[in-house]
Amino acid sequence: CNKMPRSKRNKVVSLTKTTAKGKSLKSDLIESLRNSIDEYKRIYVFSYDNMRASIFKDIRMDWRESRIYLGKNTICQIAFGKSTEEEFKDNLHHISK
């Protein structure tokens, strides 16, 4: 039985050393967002591009008594609710658009 050596081409090699965040971290973020909805009166949603650390630090200092979450849109949509049937509180599905 004369076999050819196994090809080393076309192998997917992952160079990253990080691990996936997993479902538990995402569900903890959803739970934390929902707890903050009960705790705070107002919700502000904003987006940014290329915000530098010094600018973001100033924002955090100005809004010290607030809670700022940075997360993916889909996780925030799940926490708020995507429709009237799924929303956590009244009219929160409007924020998740």
PyMOL CGO cylinders between C-alpha atoms (Angstrom):
from pymol import cmd
from pymol.cgo import CYLINDER

trace = [
    CYLINDER, 0.00, 0.00, 0.00, 1.89, 3.01, -1.25, 0.3, 1, 1, 1, 1, 1, 1,
    CYLINDER, 1.89, 3.01, -1.25, 0.12, 6.15, 0.01, 0.3, 1, 1, 1, 1, 1, 1,
    CYLINDER, 0.12, 6.15, 0.01, 0.77, 9.75, -0.90, 0.3, 1, 1, 1, 1, 1, 1,
    CYLINDER, 0.77, 9.75, -0.90, 1.75, 12.03, 1.99, 0.3, 1, 1, 1, 1, 1, 1,
    CYLINDER, 1.75, 12.03, 1.99, -1.04, 14.12, 3.41, 0.3, 1, 1, 1, 1, 1, 1,
    CYLINDER, -1.04, 14.12, 3.41, -1.27, 17.62, 1.93, 0.3, 1, 1, 1, 1, 1, 1,
    CYLINDER, -1.27, 17.62, 1.93, -0.52, 20.53, 4.25, 0.3, 1, 1, 1, 1, 1, 1,
    CYLINDER, -0.52, 20.53, 4.25, -2.25, 23.04, 2.00, 0.3, 1, 1, 1, 1, 1, 1,
    CYLINDER, -2.25, 23.04, 2.00, -5.74, 24.39, 2.47, 0.3, 1, 1, 1, 1, 1, 1,
    CYLINDER, -5.74, 24.39, 2.47, -5.66, 24.07, 6.23, 0.3, 1, 1, 1, 1, 1, 1,
    CYLINDER, -5.66, 24.07, 6.23, -7.37, 26.77, 8.22, 0.3, 1, 1, 1, 1, 1, 1,
    CYLINDER, -7.37, 26.77, 8.22, -4.97, 27.92, 10.90, 0.3, 1, 1, 1, 1, 1, 1,
    CYLINDER, -4.97, 27.92, 10.90, -6.22, 30.31, 13.54, 0.3, 1, 1, 1, 1, 1, 1,
    CYLINDER, -6.22, 30.31, 13.54, -3.53, 32.75, 14.63, 0.3, 1, 1, 1, 1, 1, 1,
    CYLINDER, -3.53, 32.75, 14.63, -5.55, 34.32, 17.42, 0.3, 1, 1, 1, 1, 1, 1,
    CYLINDER, -5.55, 34.32, 17.42, -4.90, 33.48, 21.03, 0.3, 1, 1, 1, 1, 1, 1,
    CYLINDER, -4.90, 33.48, 21.03, -8.20, 34.88, 22.31, 0.3, 1, 1, 1, 1, 1, 1,
    CYLINDER, -8.20, 34.88, 22.31, -11.18, 32.79, 23.23, 0.3, 1, 1, 1, 1, 1, 1,
    CYLINDER, -11.18, 32.79, 23.23, -14.79, 33.33, 22.25, 0.3, 1, 1, 1, 1, 1, 1,
    CYLINDER, -14.79, 33.33, 22.25, -16.87, 35.39, 24.65, 0.3, 1, 1, 1, 1, 1, 1,
    CYLINDER, -16.87, 35.39, 24.65, -19.62, 32.83, 24.84, 0.3, 1, 1, 1, 1, 1, 1,
    CYLINDER, -19.62, 32.83, 24.84, -23.28, 32.96, 25.56, 0.3, 1, 1, 1, 1, 1, 1,
    CYLINDER, -23.28, 32.96, 25.56, -22.94, 33.47, 29.31, 0.3, 1, 1, 1, 1, 1, 1,
    CYLINDER, -22.94, 33.47, 29.31, -21.16, 36.83, 28.93, 0.3, 1, 1, 1, 1, 1, 1,
    CYLINDER, -21.16, 36.83, 28.93, -23.82, 38.00, 26.47, 0.3, 1, 1, 1, 1, 1, 1,
    CYLINDER, -23.82, 38.00, 26.47, -26.66, 36.94, 28.73, 0.3, 1, 1, 1, 1, 1, 1,
    CYLINDER, -26.66, 36.94, 28.73, -24.97, 38.73, 31.66, 0.3, 1, 1, 1, 1, 1, 1,
    CYLINDER, -24.97, 38.73, 31.66, -24.80, 41.92, 29.59, 0.3, 1, 1, 1, 1, 1, 1,
    CYLINDER, -24.80, 41.92, 29.59, -28.49, 41.61, 28.70, 0.3, 1, 1, 1, 1, 1, 1,
    CYLINDER, -28.49, 41.61, 28.70, -29.37, 41.13, 32.36, 0.3, 1, 1, 1, 1, 1, 1,
    CYLINDER, -29.37, 41.13, 32.36, -27.22, 44.11, 33.39, 0.3, 1, 1, 1, 1, 1, 1,
    CYLINDER, -27.22, 44.11, 33.39, -28.86, 46.32, 30.76, 0.3, 1, 1, 1, 1, 1, 1,
    CYLINDER, -28.86, 46.32, 30.76, -32.32, 45.33, 31.98, 0.3, 1, 1, 1, 1, 1, 1,
    CYLINDER, -32.32, 45.33, 31.98, -31.36, 46.04, 35.60, 0.3, 1, 1, 1, 1, 1, 1,
    CYLINDER, -31.36, 46.04, 35.60, -30.13, 49.49, 34.58, 0.3, 1, 1, 1, 1, 1, 1,
    CYLINDER, -30.13, 49.49, 34.58, -33.42, 50.19, 32.80, 0.3, 1, 1, 1, 1, 1, 1,
    CYLINDER, -33.42, 50.19, 32.80, -35.17, 49.74, 36.15, 0.3, 1, 1, 1, 1, 1, 1,
    CYLINDER, -35.17, 49.74, 36.15, -32.59, 51.84, 38.00, 0.3, 1, 1, 1, 1, 1, 1,
    CYLINDER, -32.59, 51.84, 38.00, -32.24, 54.91, 35.73, 0.3, 1, 1, 1, 1, 1, 1,
    CYLINDER, -32.24, 54.91, 35.73, -34.91, 57.28, 34.42, 0.3, 1, 1, 1, 1, 1, 1,
    CYLINDER, -34.91, 57.28, 34.42, -33.48, 58.01, 30.97, 0.3, 1, 1, 1, 1, 1, 1,
    CYLINDER, -33.48, 58.01, 30.97, -31.78, 56.10, 28.18, 0.3, 1, 1, 1, 1, 1, 1,
    CYLINDER, -31.78, 56.10, 28.18, -29.50, 57.73, 25.62, 0.3, 1, 1, 1, 1, 1, 1,
    CYLINDER, -29.50, 57.73, 25.62, -28.39, 55.78, 22.57, 0.3, 1, 1, 1, 1, 1, 1,
    CYLINDER, -28.39, 55.78, 22.57, -25.49, 57.08, 20.53, 0.3, 1, 1, 1, 1, 1, 1,
    CYLINDER, -25.49, 57.08, 20.53, -22.98, 55.83, 18.03, 0.3, 1, 1, 1, 1, 1, 1,
    CYLINDER, -22.98, 55.83, 18.03, -19.43, 56.93, 17.35, 0.3, 1, 1, 1, 1, 1, 1,
    CYLINDER, -19.43, 56.93, 17.35, -16.62, 56.36, 14.92, 0.3, 1, 1, 1, 1, 1, 1,
    CYLINDER, -16.62, 56.36, 14.92, -12.95, 56.38, 15.91, 0.3, 1, 1, 1, 1, 1, 1,
    CYLINDER, -12.95, 56.38, 15.91, -13.47, 57.88, 19.36, 0.3, 1, 1, 1, 1, 1, 1,
    CYLINDER, -13.47, 57.88, 19.36, -10.16, 58.38, 21.08, 0.3, 1, 1, 1, 1, 1, 1,
    CYLINDER, -10.16, 58.38, 21.08, -9.57, 57.24, 24.64, 0.3, 1, 1, 1, 1, 1, 1,
    CYLINDER, -9.57, 57.24, 24.64, -9.02, 60.76, 25.98, 0.3, 1, 1, 1, 1, 1, 1,
    CYLINDER, -9.02, 60.76, 25.98, -12.36, 61.98, 24.59, 0.3, 1, 1, 1, 1, 1, 1,
    CYLINDER, -12.36, 61.98, 24.59, -14.18, 58.97, 25.93, 0.3, 1, 1, 1, 1, 1, 1,
    CYLINDER, -14.18, 58.97, 25.93, -12.52, 59.47, 29.32, 0.3, 1, 1, 1, 1, 1, 1,
    CYLINDER, -12.52, 59.47, 29.32, -13.84, 63.06, 29.40, 0.3, 1, 1, 1, 1, 1, 1,
    CYLINDER, -13.84, 63.06, 29.40, -17.34, 61.80, 28.61, 0.3, 1, 1, 1, 1, 1, 1,
    CYLINDER, -17.34, 61.80, 28.61, -17.14, 59.26, 31.42, 0.3, 1, 1, 1, 1, 1, 1,
    CYLINDER, -17.14, 59.26, 31.42, -15.96, 61.95, 33.85, 0.3, 1, 1, 1, 1, 1, 1,
    CYLINDER, -15.96, 61.95, 33.85, -18.79, 64.32, 32.85, 0.3, 1, 1, 1, 1, 1, 1,
    CYLINDER, -18.79, 64.32, 32.85, -21.40, 61.57, 33.21, 0.3, 1, 1, 1, 1, 1, 1,
    CYLINDER, -21.40, 61.57, 33.21, -19.91, 60.01, 36.34, 0.3, 1, 1, 1, 1, 1, 1,
    CYLINDER, -19.91, 60.01, 36.34, -23.27, 59.26, 38.01, 0.3, 1, 1, 1, 1, 1, 1,
    CYLINDER, -23.27, 59.26, 38.01, -24.50, 57.49, 34.88, 0.3, 1, 1, 1, 1, 1, 1,
    CYLINDER, -24.50, 57.49, 34.88, -23.89, 54.04, 33.48, 0.3, 1, 1, 1, 1, 1, 1,
    CYLINDER, -23.89, 54.04, 33.48, -22.38, 53.71, 29.99, 0.3, 1, 1, 1, 1, 1, 1,
    CYLINDER, -22.38, 53.71, 29.99, -22.63, 50.43, 28.11, 0.3, 1, 1, 1, 1, 1, 1,
    CYLINDER, -22.63, 50.43, 28.11, -20.64, 49.60, 25.00, 0.3, 1, 1, 1, 1, 1, 1,
    CYLINDER, -20.64, 49.60, 25.00, -21.98, 46.64, 23.17, 0.3, 1, 1, 1, 1, 1, 1,
    CYLINDER, -21.98, 46.64, 23.17, -23.22, 45.23, 19.95, 0.3, 1, 1, 1, 1, 1, 1,
    CYLINDER, -23.22, 45.23, 19.95, -26.51, 46.46, 18.55, 0.3, 1, 1, 1, 1, 1, 1,
    CYLINDER, -26.51, 46.46, 18.55, -28.04, 43.01, 18.46, 0.3, 1, 1, 1, 1, 1, 1,
    CYLINDER, -28.04, 43.01, 18.46, -27.43, 42.39, 22.16, 0.3, 1, 1, 1, 1, 1, 1,
    CYLINDER, -27.43, 42.39, 22.16, -28.94, 45.76, 23.05, 0.3, 1, 1, 1, 1, 1, 1,
    CYLINDER, -28.94, 45.76, 23.05, -31.92, 44.99, 20.81, 0.3, 1, 1, 1, 1, 1, 1,
    CYLINDER, -31.92, 44.99, 20.81, -32.47, 41.72, 22.64, 0.3, 1, 1, 1, 1, 1, 1,
    CYLINDER, -32.47, 41.72, 22.64, -32.26, 43.47, 26.02, 0.3, 1, 1, 1, 1, 1, 1,
    CYLINDER, -32.26, 43.47, 26.02, -34.73, 46.20, 25.05, 0.3, 1, 1, 1, 1, 1, 1,
    CYLINDER, -34.73, 46.20, 25.05, -36.95, 44.00, 22.88, 0.3, 1, 1, 1, 1, 1, 1,
    CYLINDER, -36.95, 44.00, 22.88, -37.25, 44.07, 19.10, 0.3, 1, 1, 1, 1, 1, 1,
    CYLINDER, -37.25, 44.07, 19.10, -41.05, 44.24, 18.98, 0.3, 1, 1, 1, 1, 1, 1,
    CYLINDER, -41.05, 44.24, 18.98, -43.97, 45.18, 21.22, 0.3, 1, 1, 1, 1, 1, 1,
    CYLINDER, -43.97, 45.18, 21.22, -44.37, 41.54, 22.24, 0.3, 1, 1, 1, 1, 1, 1,
    CYLINDER, -44.37, 41.54, 22.24, -40.71, 41.15, 23.26, 0.3, 1, 1, 1, 1, 1, 1,
    CYLINDER, -40.71, 41.15, 23.26, -40.04, 44.56, 24.84, 0.3, 1, 1, 1, 1, 1, 1,
    CYLINDER, -40.04, 44.56, 24.84, -38.79, 44.68, 28.42, 0.3, 1, 1, 1, 1, 1, 1,
    CYLINDER, -38.79, 44.68, 28.42, -40.80, 47.80, 29.32, 0.3, 1, 1, 1, 1, 1, 1,
    CYLINDER, -40.80, 47.80, 29.32, -43.36, 49.90, 27.47, 0.3, 1, 1, 1, 1, 1, 1,
    CYLINDER, -43.36, 49.90, 27.47, -42.14, 51.53, 24.22, 0.3, 1, 1, 1, 1, 1, 1,
    CYLINDER, -42.14, 51.53, 24.22, -38.57, 50.25, 24.54, 0.3, 1, 1, 1, 1, 1, 1,
    CYLINDER, -38.57, 50.25, 24.54, -38.77, 48.49, 21.17, 0.3, 1, 1, 1, 1, 1, 1,
    CYLINDER, -38.77, 48.49, 21.17, -38.53, 51.95, 19.55, 0.3, 1, 1, 1, 1, 1, 1,
    CYLINDER, -38.53, 51.95, 19.55, -34.97, 52.35, 20.88, 0.3, 1, 1, 1, 1, 1, 1,
    CYLINDER, -34.97, 52.35, 20.88, -33.78, 49.06, 19.41, 0.3, 1, 1, 1, 1, 1, 1,
    CYLINDER, -33.78, 49.06, 19.41, -34.29, 50.11, 15.78, 0.3, 1, 1, 1, 1, 1, 1,
]
cmd.load_cgo(trace, "trace")
